[in-house]
Amino acid sequence: MRPGLIGAVLGKEMRDLLSNRLLLGAVAFPALIFAAIPTGIVAFIEVNDLDPNQLGQIADYLRMFPDLPPKLAAQGFIVLIFMAYFLLIPAMVPMAIATQSVIGEKQARSLEPQLATPVEVSELIIGKAIASALPAIIATWLVFVLYGLVNGAIADPRLTNLVFSDTWLLAMLTLVPLICLLSVLLGILVSSRVNDARTAQQLGSFIVIPIIAIAIAGFFSGQPTFSLQQVIMGDLVVAVLIGLALVAGNWIFEREQILTRLG
């Protein structure tokens, strides 16, 4: 593994990405939409009095916030229940960049010169993966900070404290980058086998299914957000999957086959 060659691939990919403003906009837009929905609900609750019957329907959830008044507890529940979307963003958004990184270059015949160089497959994959993951990671972090600050400004600073909990700070610093890298690696590997970006994105999008399933299971079990133990377990599982994806990449990403198909 040669860091210099990985850096060269990373630099080339970042230059290509920064020149595509439409793709950069597609990275930030979903994150903003996911954050705007619960923020709008919090603002609606703030300017309207809640019906006691409505509070009764979610009484079990409000008991999770014994130190908060009912109205603020309802807002806190909304803020936390939507936090799972911050794990969906790095699983979904980077897929477009990753698939374009390989399929776009295959169609433009710009992948062939890279494969003809002495760069190893693992170095090429790592460079492309980091370049594809960075924009989504940064976008997720920025929207996460805005999400906590804006909701705290709308309702109460205690909502900001709920968002910036130790659990979610750890998830942002570890789980989000790991999920992003796994999503990108899968996108690159799938893209090396197909020639259509939509097909690659559809196949790679299966990564979001476990996240959605865990979030739904937590909701019906009365747990509005992930626990610290779940985040650590998620880190370990995703890290193992990344290692497996890198190993599989050396087998799936056959430069000779790609060069033959391009020739």
Legacy VTK file of the C-alpha trace (Angstrom):
# vtk DataFile Version 3.0
C-alpha trace
ASCII
DATASET POLYDATA
POINTS 263 float
0.000 0.000 0.000
1.598 3.258 -1.185
0.123 6.454 0.318
1.588 8.571 -2.473
-0.374 6.746 -5.175
-3.536 6.772 -3.047
-3.086 10.539 -2.671
-2.687 10.910 -6.431
-5.941 9.029 -7.070
-7.653 11.040 -4.318
-6.482 14.348 -5.793
-7.664 13.431 -9.286
-11.083 12.315 -8.004
-11.537 15.467 -5.904
-10.746 17.692 -8.892
-13.342 15.857 -10.971
-15.904 16.096 -8.184
-15.394 19.808 -7.511
-15.922 20.504 -11.204
-19.376 18.854 -11.050
-21.539 21.342 -9.131
-24.737 19.431 -9.817
-23.353 16.348 -8.117
-22.143 18.414 -5.155
-25.630 19.900 -4.800
-27.089 16.405 -4.797
-24.909 15.621 -1.778
-26.178 18.475 0.402
-29.829 18.622 -0.693
-31.061 15.286 0.800
-29.365 16.039 4.114
-31.105 19.412 4.338
-34.486 17.875 3.468
-34.125 15.135 6.084
-33.305 17.748 8.727
-36.005 20.217 7.637
-38.916 17.797 8.174
-38.538 17.267 11.953
-37.440 20.897 12.409
-40.698 21.999 10.783
-42.677 19.747 13.139
-40.818 21.180 16.141
-41.623 24.718 14.948
-45.289 23.788 14.464
-45.509 22.380 17.997
-43.791 25.499 19.339
-46.404 27.906 17.926
-49.417 25.705 18.664
-50.848 24.289 21.867
-50.930 20.516 21.882
-54.270 18.810 22.357
-54.284 16.813 25.644
-55.676 13.847 23.672
-52.665 13.993 21.370
-50.335 14.021 24.354
-52.173 11.008 25.752
-51.501 9.034 22.579
-47.740 9.442 22.998
-47.666 9.399 26.808
-45.423 6.316 26.879
-42.825 8.103 24.770
-43.006 11.328 26.776
-42.106 9.387 29.941
-38.640 8.945 28.447
-38.076 12.649 29.141
-39.094 12.985 32.809
-37.167 16.235 33.276
-38.941 18.037 30.414
-42.430 19.566 30.313
-44.876 17.670 28.053
-44.659 20.063 25.106
-40.856 20.100 25.113
-40.807 16.330 25.651
-42.913 15.909 22.510
-40.451 18.079 20.600
-37.539 16.116 22.024
-39.137 12.872 20.894
-39.585 14.216 17.355
-35.991 15.467 17.227
-34.556 12.118 18.361
-36.788 9.802 16.329
-35.590 11.455 13.110
-31.923 11.167 14.065
-31.688 7.808 12.286
-31.842 9.737 9.009
-28.332 10.971 9.747
-27.211 7.385 9.194
-29.257 7.028 6.012
-27.619 10.063 4.406
-24.081 8.589 4.339
-25.521 5.254 3.211
-27.479 6.691 0.279
-25.892 9.925 -0.939
-22.295 8.770 -1.665
-23.612 6.011 -3.917
-24.187 8.503 -6.747
-20.611 9.784 -6.515
-19.131 6.289 -6.274
-21.020 4.905 -9.262
-20.178 7.949 -11.350
-16.533 7.561 -10.373
-16.299 4.201 -12.131
-19.142 4.021 -14.656
-18.658 7.607 -15.805
-14.977 6.936 -16.395
-15.714 3.663 -18.156
-18.092 5.430 -20.528
-15.666 8.326 -21.046
-12.786 5.870 -21.551
-10.808 7.631 -18.809
-10.606 4.581 -16.533
-8.389 2.628 -18.902
-5.310 4.903 -18.493
-5.582 4.589 -14.701
-5.751 0.800 -14.856
-2.746 0.732 -17.175
-0.563 2.433 -14.531
1.367 0.576 -11.784
-1.284 1.594 -9.191
-2.652 -1.433 -7.344
-6.364 -2.217 -7.318
-6.588 -1.658 -3.550
-4.888 1.752 -3.895
-7.257 2.759 -6.682
-10.327 1.666 -4.701
-9.197 3.392 -1.492
-8.444 6.657 -3.307
-11.810 6.657 -5.079
-13.632 5.638 -1.886
-12.169 8.453 0.219
-12.894 11.039 -2.475
-16.500 9.860 -2.792
-17.060 9.629 0.965
-15.628 12.981 2.072
-18.385 15.237 0.635
-21.163 13.164 2.233
-19.358 13.003 5.589
-18.805 16.776 5.668
-22.399 17.467 4.554
-23.773 15.150 7.257
-21.651 16.792 9.967
-22.648 20.327 8.932
-26.357 19.518 8.764
-26.111 17.687 12.112
-24.675 20.809 13.764
-27.350 23.016 12.174
-30.039 20.543 13.210
-29.058 20.758 16.872
-28.570 24.528 16.942
-31.698 25.456 14.959
-34.040 23.211 16.945
-32.573 24.538 20.180
-33.125 28.118 18.959
-36.719 27.390 17.906
-37.825 25.684 21.094
-35.352 25.317 23.950
-31.554 24.836 24.310
-32.272 21.510 25.958
-33.155 20.148 22.511
-29.628 21.018 21.404
-28.296 18.993 24.324
-30.405 16.004 23.230
-28.963 16.175 19.721
-25.369 16.689 20.862
-25.464 13.753 23.261
-22.403 11.557 23.781
-24.092 8.776 21.799
-24.697 10.878 18.707
-21.365 12.658 18.857
-19.702 9.230 18.800
-21.986 8.129 15.958
-21.092 11.223 13.928
-17.346 10.771 14.442
-17.184 7.011 13.863
-20.328 5.377 12.475
-21.128 7.995 9.830
-17.666 7.842 8.174
-17.669 4.039 8.351
-21.123 3.725 6.765
-20.084 6.238 4.135
-16.965 4.255 3.243
-18.900 0.976 3.115
-21.547 2.512 0.852
-18.896 3.923 -1.466
-16.918 0.677 -1.605
-20.025 -1.300 -2.507
-20.918 1.284 -5.143
-17.455 1.087 -6.698
-17.417 -2.711 -6.694
-20.884 -2.980 -8.231
-20.016 -0.317 -10.796
-16.976 -2.286 -11.905
-19.309 -5.100 -12.968
-22.124 -3.148 -14.660
-22.220 -0.342 -17.189
-25.345 1.504 -16.050
-25.282 3.953 -13.132
-28.937 3.369 -12.196
-28.439 -0.382 -11.963
-25.374 0.088 -9.784
-27.196 2.508 -7.480
-30.191 0.181 -7.146
-27.987 -2.771 -6.247
-25.909 -0.723 -3.812
-28.941 0.848 -2.135
-29.615 -2.390 -0.235
-27.174 -1.095 2.379
-29.926 1.169 3.775
-32.261 -1.739 4.567
-30.537 -2.807 7.850
-30.440 0.820 9.061
-34.144 1.319 8.343
-35.002 -2.011 9.987
-33.070 -1.131 13.161
-34.680 2.330 13.334
-38.198 0.905 12.905
-37.546 -1.808 15.471
-36.325 0.816 17.929
-39.429 2.944 17.367
-41.869 0.092 18.033
-39.886 -1.020 21.060
-40.252 2.455 22.542
-36.654 3.504 21.946
-36.515 6.869 20.120
-32.784 6.750 19.403
-29.781 4.448 19.410
-27.895 3.604 22.579
-24.145 4.009 23.038
-23.723 0.230 22.999
-25.595 -0.033 19.695
-23.370 2.614 18.115
-20.201 0.807 19.229
-21.580 -2.507 17.961
-22.473 -0.820 14.671
-18.907 0.517 14.393
-17.480 -2.971 14.771
-19.896 -4.585 12.313
-19.409 -1.933 9.626
-15.616 -1.987 10.078
-15.611 -5.747 9.458
-17.800 -5.297 6.365
-15.389 -2.644 5.039
-12.505 -5.084 5.443
-14.457 -7.764 3.581
-15.331 -5.274 0.831
-11.664 -4.372 0.362
-10.707 -8.039 0.152
-13.535 -8.702 -2.307
-12.476 -5.670 -4.313
-9.152 -7.242 -5.235
-11.055 -10.192 -6.666
-14.052 -8.413 -8.236
-12.233 -5.376 -9.605
-10.218 -7.233 -12.236
-8.288 -4.672 -14.244
-7.569 -7.121 -17.068
-11.282 -7.840 -17.580
-12.175 -4.154 -17.522
-9.395 -3.322 -19.961
-10.617 -6.130 -22.225
-14.209 -4.843 -22.118
-12.986 -1.288 -22.800
-10.775 -2.393 -25.648
LINES 1 264
263 0 1 2 3 4 5 6 7 8 9 10 11 12 13 14 15 16 17 18 19 20 21 22 23 24 25 26 27 28 29 30 31 32 33 34 35 36 37 38 39 40 41 42 43 44 45 46 47 48 49 50 51 52 53 54 55 56 57 58 59 60 61 62 63 64 65 66 67 68 69 70 71 72 73 74 75 76 77 78 79 80 81 82 83 84 85 86 87 88 89 90 91 92 93 94 95 96 97 98 99 100 101 102 103 104 105 106 107 108 109 110 111 112 113 114 115 116 117 118 119 120 121 122 123 124 125 126 127 128 129 130 131 132 133 134 135 136 137 138 139 140 141 142 143 144 145 146 147 148 149 150 151 152 153 154 155 156 157 158 159 160 161 162 163 164 165 166 167 168 169 170 171 172 173 174 175 176 177 178 179 180 181 182 183 184 185 186 187 188 189 190 191 192 193 194 195 196 197 198 199 200 201 202 203 204 205 206 207 208 209 210 211 212 213 214 215 216 217 218 219 220 221 222 223 224 225 226 227 228 229 230 231 232 233 234 235 236 237 238 239 240 241 242 243 244 245 246 247 248 249 250 251 252 253 254 255 256 257 258 259 260 261 262
